[in-house]
Amino acid sequence: MIFITMNKIKYLLLLLLAAFTYAESDGYAKNGDIEIYYVDYGPEEATPILLVQGLGGQLTFWPDELIDMFRENGFRPIVYDNRDVGLSHSFEEYGKPNFIWNYIKFYTGLPINSVYSLSDMSNDGMAVLDELNIDRSHILAMSMGGMITQRMVAENNERFISYVLVASMAEAPNATNSPKGELKNLIENRSFKEQTIDERVDRSLRIFQILSSEGVEIDEDRFRAEARKNIERSSNDSGFSRQLIAILADENRFEEVKKISVPTLVIHGKLDPLVPFDEGKKTADSIPNSKFIAVEKMRHLIDKPVLDVIEVPLIEHLRSSETN
């Protein structure tokens, strides 16, 4: 005979509840013929928040601490791979763009042709919400993800509860606001050259070291292991280049962001070497009734020191938006 104590029953119920509460699901959303891979962290009954990654970033790049923070505060984080990275539709058949010619066009102001546009990528995000039958959602986006979602939110205000824009800008890239020095060289290096896995890992490590907050030391062994996992998850390295061309081909979005009517929080690091701080402030000033947080030691990433600073105002922003 098996005896089960009341404490054991409570423990089993808690395990079942935890499994239900934090049940994850994944799948593909379709934007025409384009398939977009997503992960829905649940729970289904919680208020959704869609997270949109930056240039070349797979959905695995989101910090676990950020996902956990949303879950613990009663939200339903949903992440996805932008087109041309991760497990979403790849455009590898187009190959790497001719960057010499495209950079000549960029610096001389000539039109740049792209395989797809930031508007196409904006529609990918809407397809994820439609696939999950989500009428309204919060949305948080960083870097290129912010460029994608500025248009997404401006054209679909009724679909969003609030907007959080991190380390991004409405200005089109130009010679004055583009990366300089070593970071510029690393980005161009990734665009031009075919590299071994070890070279790709080394390059990624150096980029993250430059973009991490002041005082943050990256665990190199752990980073290298995670970087290799991401390469194994998707070997498509040329998507970065095509996404970059989509950014360079886009126009500034200042008139569009003026149409954003949902409560908006703009977060930008004072030390950002990729998207200048002044560009973040200028973008915030262009969005009606937006709030702006300047993070002292932040560069370009949402790492632990940044999360410690922004957690309280971020959660307050989301919750207050739901009561408006």
RAPEUR-V175812 format. One record per helix or strand of 2 or more residues. SS is the DSSP state (alpha for helix, beta for strand). FROM is the first residue (numbers start at 0). TO is the last residue. If there is no record, write none. Layout:
ss = (SS:SS)
from = (FROM:FROM)
to = (TO:TO)
This chain:
ss = (alpha:beta:beta:beta:alpha:alpha:beta:alpha:alpha:alpha:beta:alpha:alpha:beta:alpha:alpha:alpha:alpha:alpha:beta:alpha:beta:alpha)
from = (5:24:33:46:58:63:74:91:98:117:136:143:156:159:180:196:219:238:253:262:276:290:303)
to = (20:30:39:51:60:71:79:93:107:130:141:154:158:165:191:210:232:248:256:268:285:294:322)
